[in-house]
Amino acid sequence: MPETSEPAPTVHAATVHAATVLDATAPEPVEPLGVELLPTGHPAVDAGLARLEALDGVPAEAHVAVYEDVHQRLADTLAALDQE
């Protein structure tokens, strides 16, 4: 029986480049910063700090919504202090 040799698959430079870009943009593992937050003694502020502390080790993309929520809660807390 005659052997049939199949041609080697062609790999285009664009395919190799795209694979390299995908590998380069893969997220790296997130390491915790290990920052210790000290309690303030004000329950609303401490609750906001606890939410921020929970972000340690979480990818940055997830931080925005929590930052916005904590900012709003702290602004509300300050506004309530002004009204006392």
matplotlib code that plots the C-alpha trace (Angstrom):
import matplotlib.pyplot as plt

x = [0.0, 1.4, 1.7, -0.2, 1.3, -1.0, 0.3, 1.1, -1.6, -0.9, -0.7, -1.0, 0.9, -2.4, -3.5, -0.3, -0.5, -4.1, -3.2, -0.3, -2.5, -5.1, -2.4, -1.0, -4.4, -5.3, -5.8, -3.1, -4.0, -4.9, -2.9, -4.4, -2.8, -3.2, -4.1, -5.7, -8.5, -9.0, -12.5, -13.6, -16.3, -19.0, -21.2, -22.0, -18.4, -17.2, -19.7, -18.3, -14.8, -15.8, -17.1, -13.9, -11.8, -13.8, -12.4, -8.9, -7.8, -10.8, -10.0, -10.2, -13.1, -15.3, -14.3, -16.2, -19.7, -18.6, -16.6, -19.7, -21.9, -19.6, -19.1, -22.8, -23.3, -20.5, -22.0, -25.4, -23.7, -22.0, -25.3, -27.1, -24.4, -25.0, -28.7, -28.1]
y = [0.0, 3.4, 5.8, 9.0, 12.0, 14.7, 18.3, 20.0, 22.4, 26.0, 28.4, 32.0, 34.7, 36.4, 33.2, 33.0, 36.7, 36.4, 33.4, 35.4, 38.4, 36.2, 34.6, 38.0, 39.3, 36.4, 37.6, 36.9, 35.4, 38.1, 38.1, 39.6, 42.9, 41.9, 45.5, 45.5, 48.0, 49.2, 49.8, 53.4, 52.8, 54.1, 51.1, 52.5, 53.4, 50.1, 48.3, 50.1, 49.3, 45.6, 45.7, 47.1, 44.6, 41.8, 42.9, 41.9, 39.3, 39.9, 41.1, 44.9, 44.6, 43.6, 46.6, 49.4, 48.5, 48.0, 51.3, 53.2, 51.6, 52.3, 55.9, 56.4, 54.9, 57.1, 60.2, 59.3, 58.8, 62.2, 63.8, 62.3, 63.6, 67.1, 66.8, 65.8]
z = [0.0, -0.8, 2.1, 1.8, 3.4, 4.3, 4.1, 7.4, 8.6, 7.8, 10.7, 9.8, 11.7, 12.7, 14.4, 16.4, 17.3, 18.5, 20.7, 22.1, 22.8, 24.5, 26.7, 27.5, 28.6, 30.8, 34.3, 36.8, 40.1, 42.6, 45.8, 49.0, 50.1, 53.8, 54.9, 58.3, 58.8, 62.4, 63.7, 64.0, 66.7, 64.4, 63.2, 59.8, 59.0, 60.3, 58.1, 55.0, 56.0, 56.4, 52.8, 51.6, 53.5, 51.9, 48.5, 49.5, 47.0, 44.6, 41.0, 40.5, 38.1, 41.0, 43.1, 41.4, 42.5, 46.1, 46.1, 44.8, 47.4, 50.3, 49.1, 49.0, 52.5, 53.9, 52.3, 53.8, 57.2, 57.0, 55.9, 58.9, 61.2, 59.9, 60.7, 64.4]

ax = plt.figure().add_subplot(projection="3d")
ax.plot(x, y, z, "-o")
ax.set_aspect("equal")
plt.show()
